[in-house]
Each structure stands twice: as structure tokens, then as C-alpha cells.
């Protein structure tokens, strides 16, 4: 079943939910977005009046450190005001299922919250993690789509069930600014974790890397295969003639690391046995021995990270680790997206 075909394109509200929303059909689109990002990184205050008298509203259904602070900061750099709500703690508990009888704990429907926030704000953002129980609901992005439909203003994803586009854009900016070869070998490796995590960061990283000028290799234990539409680069692609080369899957982590210029570690739970953890094999932890197989690769992780589970202290605290550059570039990616939205380009 193709979860991506019709469902999500019905809703044409201006939005940033995946790489396709930034790049459109223009094959130079990504390069031009990257140029904007590099210019803003160099001169962060260059557009400081673009967002004057505009308000950004951010609704968090799940915890956040980087997304909350970097998006707020990005808006400030553009002269925008920001209002942030944490659902369930400093606002009402929200119902996200459409059409249910609200006789339980949830006080307000997300449709009403979105519509009201849209009255107060010029751009709205939402964070909503995958539930990891109903794959259809997650991969159809039911919560995000409901919110977008009722928001009535341009929308920016702060991580949804299947993607984390602001993170992936920051990751791409990091790779572009640090690469020493034109087309680097980028390896996304699964690593062990005590809890079931969504596939969003991994899906999204694959999606952005396939749109960029890199060789992408994905490595994970058997059973951790990502959704075929992401691995093939066809998720969301409207035009099936736009053949994108997919990611290369290598089950042997050591073989995958050979010659790598960037190693990106991330845990995710099963897509096929949806939400299951079928391995916690510490043999997959990124350590110095594995990094020695690479082409002096930079180590990347989106954070938060479980140290000495995903990666050893030795590697994450080494000069090869670029986790802080990635986190810093979260401001740049958010600022670029907000700038383009204010300019009417997204
Ligand atoms: C989230 C995820 O999607 O994997 C957010 C990453 C930006 N990560 C977690 O929820 C980590 C939780 C944990 O227990 O380590």
C-alpha cells in the first residue's frame, strides 16, 4: 500500500513539511536554498526587519530543546514575535482523533486549537511524534494534516510522525559547509537504544540526502528496513518520471563505514513490525574502532543522544564530532525556511 500517493497533496496550504516544499520542482531549488542558508549564517541580521509585526506560534505535543530554542531564535533574527505552547502542560490536553466523542481526558480538539492559534499568528508550527501503534495513521500524517487544514496560515513542521525537515536541512547545511570532496560518502547507521523511537529523523535524513549531491549508504540490522518509499526516494514525489536514485542498503556496518566522509548515527524502531524493537545489539554502537574504518569521517547525531549506547564518549567528544555545528545550524535552517515563507516563496 502506498501511504503517500493522494492523501497528503489534498491539502494545499502553504507549508514546510518535507524537502519537496522547499525545493519544488526546480532542480536547482535545493542549491538556491543552501545559498540562502550560507548567506544567513554569515550575516544573521541581514533580514532583521522582514518579519516585523508578524507572529510565529509554536505548539509542542512532545518535548523539545533545540527545535524550540533555535526556531524562536531564528524568528527573532527576522524581527518576528514568537508564542510557544506545550500541549497538556501549559495549555489544554488536546484530542487528535477526528470525529471521536470527547468523553475522555482530552479537553480541546486540535482542530479548534489550530484555528484559534491561526487567528493570533501569521505562521504556525507543530511538533507531533509518531504514536508507533497505527502505521497508517502515522504515515498518513493524520495529526499534522488535521492541524494544517484548520490552521488557515502557512505551516512549518517541528517534527512530525514521519519527518523532521528542519533537522535534515540543518544536517545538509552542516555537510555542505564541512565536506572536502564534491560528492561525499554519507553513511546513516542505526544504533541501539533502550526505547522505541520513530523513524522520522532517519526517513527525513534519507529524503534530504537523496535530493542532495552525496552518495548515501544506509546500514542497520535485518528487520530495521525503512519505508521503501523513503529508501527509493519516491516519498511524496508527484511525478513518477522524476527518477531519483535511491539509497544503498548495506547490512554489514563495517563494510558500510569503509571510506565514509560522514557517519550519521540514529536509532529507530521497526517499520515493518511497526514500532517494535527487535535488536539492542551493542555491537552497533559507534566507537573509535569503527570510525577508524572511515575516511576520517565526521560524526553526526541530531541529539538528544544516549551516550555509550548510540556512540561512545570517545567518539562524540572527539574533534571529528560535529554535533554542535549541527545544533548551531538548526537556527540557520529555521531562519531560511521562515525567511522564504515571509517572502511568499514557500
Ligand atoms: C526523538 C526522535 O524522533 O527520535 C527526537 C529527535 C530529535 N528522540 C527521542 O524521542 C529521544 C528520546 C529518548 O528517550 O532518548
Boltz pocket constraint, residues with backbone or C-beta under 6 A from the ligand:
constraints:
  - pocket:
      binder: B
      contacts: [[A, 164], [A, 195], [A, 197], [A, 198], [A, 200], [A, 201], [A, 267], [A, 302], [A, 303], [A, 304], [A, 305], [A, 306]]
      max_distance: 6.0
